[in-house]
Amino acid sequence: MELLSLLLVLSSGLTHALWNLFTKRSIHKSVFLWCIHSVTLVFLMPYFIVEMSGLRLELPVYGLMLLSMTIQGCYITLLSKAYTHGDMSQVYPFMRGLGAMLTSLCSLVLFHEQLSTAGYMGLSLIIFSLFALSGLRLRGQSSVNPKALLYVCLVGLCISGYTLTDKAILDAGVSPVSLIQLSNISYFVALVVPVALSRQLKREWSVNWRTILLGSILAPGSYLLFLFAMRLTPLAHIAPVREISTVFGTVLGIIVLREQQGWRRIVMSALITIGIITIALWG
């Protein structure tokens, strides 16, 4: 049972990194992201309508749902820009690590949670690795695209924001599948104008229709695999393992896309993963 859970979580991390790889390789990032989530949107809509029509939620919960959709709309827009200006082996682990770090810091303030000594060590490891991965230099010329770094930092803020908001929504009784559908709706609305203005929809479909269809399965599937693992094993045992996706994303960017600074970025992404696992298990 534990081996099956481990395989499911590792598969979840790999599939998450894969659809991000497809996004980086696409012609027009906004169009590609809009396409894969629109396919999922249509597929999940019947389930979403049935569930939401049967729920009796309090008004503040609808406010949280609207807030989550707004943040995720910003997230998907900024994600497309981050991949336009930055390497996947730099963008992917940075935004995942920054999102995890900010979520931990916000939990300390908002929920009055405490970190142990090991937790602060893990947090410090993430901060050090993010700085090293960013390409910033205290002296001399920095090897970083300022636009990419700005967009990645904003994506990390969005990840932290919707993670904290979604936790409250799940606690109110909304299922994970409907939460995924809320994300799909927000992505559809946020990107529909950029997609229309780009006039690249027909070209994107004609060139990348295979990866669009595969991405529409992998994007929600990565989270559903994690949910199946949760049914078999306690959450605290498997949640940190999913962050191995930072290493998967970095390795894919270096091997498939042939991006530079390979070993350095792999080491930094591994340190970010260790920091996240340290906080999750002993923090």
Secondary structure, DSSP 8 states (H G I E B T S, - for coil): -HHHHHHHHHHHHHHHHHHHHHHHHSSSHHHHHHHHHHHHHHHHHHHHHHHHHH----HHHHHHHHHHHHHHHHHHHHHHHHHHHS-HHHHHHHHHHHHHHHHHHHHHHHS-----HHHHHHHHHHHHHHHHHHT--SSS---S-HHHHHHHHHHHHHHHHHHHHHHHHHHTT--HHHHHHHHHHHHHHHHHHHHHHHT-HHHHHHHHHHHHHHHHHHHHHHHHHHHHHHHHS-HHHHTGGGGGHHHHHHHHHHHTS--SSHHHHHHHHHHHHHHHHHHHHH-
